[in-house]
Amino acid sequence: MVKQRKFVTVDGNEAAAHIAHLTNEVIAIYPITPASPMGELADAWSAARRPNLWGVVPEVIEMQSEGGAAGAVHGALQTGALTTTFTASQGLLLMIPNMYKIAG
């Protein structure tokens, strides 16, 4: 018997959030348009206790600024956690000082 595949149409934000939620342990967010839906989706999935690929529910941390989100990513990466954040062009500019630290 052939298993039926289920196809779902989603936008780019949801597709990116889905993969990030499946492959990370920590997700540091600061809502900024147009990246807000990704953080909101990841937060909702973690609140619903939806596990990642390793059976762990990712920790979603909402920060006070884009710089704070980048700092949280830096700290989580230093502990060895698989970590991500979502941002847009202006938010990325605010993350640059912390990105130099992340790069070493």
Backbone hydrogen bonds in HBPLUS format (Angstrom, degrees):
<---DONOR---> <-ACCEPTOR-->    atom                        ^
c    i                          cat <-CA-CA->   ^        H-A-AA   ^      H-
h    n   atom  resd res      DA  || num        DHA   H-A  angle D-A-AA Bond
n    s   type  num  typ     dist DA aas  dist angle  dist       angle   num
A0015-ALA N   A0011-ASP O   3.05 MM   4  6.32 159.9  2.10 153.9 160.3     1
A0016-ALA N   A0012-GLY O   2.95 MM   4  6.09 164.1  1.98 150.5 154.3     2
A0017-ALA N   A0013-ASN O   2.94 MM   4  6.10 161.0  1.97 148.2 154.1     3
A0018-HIS N   A0014-GLU O   2.87 MM   4  5.95 154.3  1.94 145.5 152.4     4
A0019-ILE N   A0015-ALA O   3.19 MM   4  6.44 166.0  2.21 150.7 152.6     5
A0020-ALA N   A0016-ALA O   2.96 MM   4  6.11 164.3  1.98 151.0 156.1     6
A0021-HIS N   A0017-ALA O   2.86 MM   4  5.94 159.2  1.90 148.5 154.0     7
A0022-LEU N   A0018-HIS O   3.06 MM   4  6.25 150.1  2.15 143.8 151.9     8
A0023-THR N   A0019-ILE O   3.07 MM   4  6.19 136.1  2.27 145.3 156.1     9
A0053-LEU N   A0022-LEU O   2.93 MM  31  5.35 169.7  1.94 142.2 139.7    10
A0025-GLU N   A0082-LEU O   2.72 MM  57  5.19 164.7  1.74 135.9 141.1    11
A0059-GLU N   A0025-GLU O   2.81 MM  34  6.14 162.1  1.84 151.7 146.7    12
A0026-VAL N   A0082-LEU O   3.06 MM  56  6.38 153.8  2.13 156.9 161.7    13
A0084-THR N   A0026-VAL O   3.07 MM  58  6.59 145.5  2.19 149.8 160.3    14
A0027-ILE N   A0059-GLU O   2.82 MM  32  6.12 161.2  1.86 159.2 158.7    15
A0061-ILE N   A0027-ILE O   2.88 MM  34  6.21 157.9  1.93 147.5 154.2    16
A0028-ALA N   A0084-THR O   3.04 MM  56  6.47 151.2  2.12 166.2 163.9    17
A0029-ILE N   A0061-ILE O   2.76 MM  32  6.02 166.8  1.78 153.9 158.0    18
A0063-MET N   A0029-ILE O   2.74 MM  34  6.00 164.5  1.76 170.2 175.7    19
A0035-ALA N   A0032-ILE O   2.67 MM   3  5.54 128.0  1.93 141.3 148.3    20
A0036-SER N   A0032-ILE O   3.02 MM   4  5.16 118.7  2.41 117.4 125.7    21
A0038-MET N   A0035-ALA O   3.13 MM   3  5.77 134.0  2.35 118.3 128.8    22
A0040-GLU N   A0036-SER O   2.98 MM   4  6.18 164.4  2.01 161.7 166.8    23
A0041-LEU N   A0037-PRO O   2.90 MM   4  5.99 158.5  1.95 146.4 151.6    24
A0042-ALA N   A0038-MET O   3.02 MM   4  6.20 169.1  2.03 150.8 153.9    25
A0043-ASP N   A0039-GLY O   2.90 MM   4  6.00 158.2  1.94 146.7 153.2    26
A0044-ALA N   A0040-GLU O   2.95 MM   4  6.11 157.0  2.00 144.5 150.7    27
A0045-TRP N   A0041-LEU O   2.91 MM   4  6.16 160.0  1.95 154.7 160.0    28
A0046-SER N   A0042-ALA O   2.98 MM   4  6.18 158.2  2.03 148.1 153.9    29
A0047-ALA N   A0043-ASP O   2.89 MM   4  6.04 156.5  1.94 146.9 154.1    30
A0048-ALA N   A0044-ALA O   3.00 MM   4  6.18 138.2  2.18 138.9 149.7    31
A0050-ARG N   A0045-TRP O   2.93 MM   5  5.35 166.7  1.95 157.6 156.2    32
A0049-ARG N   A0046-SER O   2.87 MM   3  4.86 155.8  1.93 106.3 111.4    33
A0052-ASN N   A0056-VAL O   2.78 MM   4  5.49 154.3  1.84 135.0 140.2    34
A0055-GLY N   A0052-ASN O   3.09 MM   3  5.33 165.7  2.12 116.6 117.8    35
A0069-ALA N   A0065-SER O   2.97 MM   4  6.30 149.3  2.07 142.5 150.8    36
A0070-ALA N   A0066-GLU O   2.95 MM   4  6.25 156.9  2.01 149.3 155.0    37
A0071-GLY N   A0067-GLY O   2.90 MM   4  6.14 149.6  1.99 142.5 151.5    38
A0072-ALA N   A0068-GLY O   2.86 MM   4  6.11 151.4  1.94 146.7 154.2    39
A0073-VAL N   A0069-ALA O   2.96 MM   4  6.23 152.7  2.04 144.7 152.2    40
A0074-HIS N   A0070-ALA O   2.94 MM   4  6.19 158.5  1.99 145.6 151.4    41
A0075-GLY N   A0071-GLY O   2.94 MM   4  6.21 163.8  1.96 150.4 154.0    42
A0076-ALA N   A0072-ALA O   2.92 MM   4  6.07 164.7  1.94 150.3 154.6    43
A0077-LEU N   A0073-VAL O   2.87 MM   4  6.00 159.1  1.91 152.5 158.5    44
A0078-GLN N   A0074-HIS O   3.01 MM   4  6.23 148.5  2.12 145.4 153.9    45
A0079-THR N   A0076-ALA O   3.15 MM   3  5.28 136.7  2.35  97.8 109.4    46
A0081-ALA N   A0076-ALA O   3.09 MM   5  5.49 150.8  2.18 158.4 149.4    47
A0080-GLY N   A0077-LEU O   2.97 MM   3  5.03 153.5  2.04 102.9 111.4    48
A0092-LEU N   A0088-ALA O   2.84 MM   4  6.03 150.5  1.93 159.9 169.6    49
A0093-LEU N   A0089-SER O   3.27 MM   4  6.62 148.4  2.37 143.9 151.1    50
A0094-LEU N   A0090-GLN O   3.33 MM   4  6.71 147.5  2.44 141.0 148.7    51
A0094-LEU N   A0091-GLY O   3.11 MM   3  5.13 120.4  2.48  94.8 109.3    52
A0095-MET N   A0091-GLY O   3.17 MM   4  6.46 124.2  2.50 137.5 152.1    53
A0095-MET N   A0092-LEU O   3.07 MM   3  5.03 140.3  2.23  96.8 108.6    54
A0096-ILE N   A0093-LEU O   3.40 MM   3  5.49 157.9  2.45 102.0 108.1    55
A0098-ASN N   A0095-MET O   3.06 MM   3  5.59 119.1  2.45 115.9 129.7    56
A0099-MET N   A0095-MET O   2.95 MM   4  6.11 145.9  2.06 151.3 160.8    57
A0099-MET N   A0096-ILE O   3.02 MM   3  4.88 119.6  2.40  94.4 110.7    58
A0100-TYR N   A0096-ILE O   3.17 MM   4  6.48 146.9  2.29 157.8 163.2    59
A0101-LYS N   A0098-ASN O   3.09 MM   3  5.11 118.0  2.49  94.5 109.4    60
A0102-ILE N   A0098-ASN O   2.94 MM   4  6.29 153.9  2.01 150.0 157.7    61
A0103-ALA N   A0099-MET O   2.96 MM   4  6.14 156.8  2.02 146.1 151.7    62
A0104-GLY N   A0101-LYS O   3.14 MM   3  5.13 137.5  2.33  94.7 106.8    63
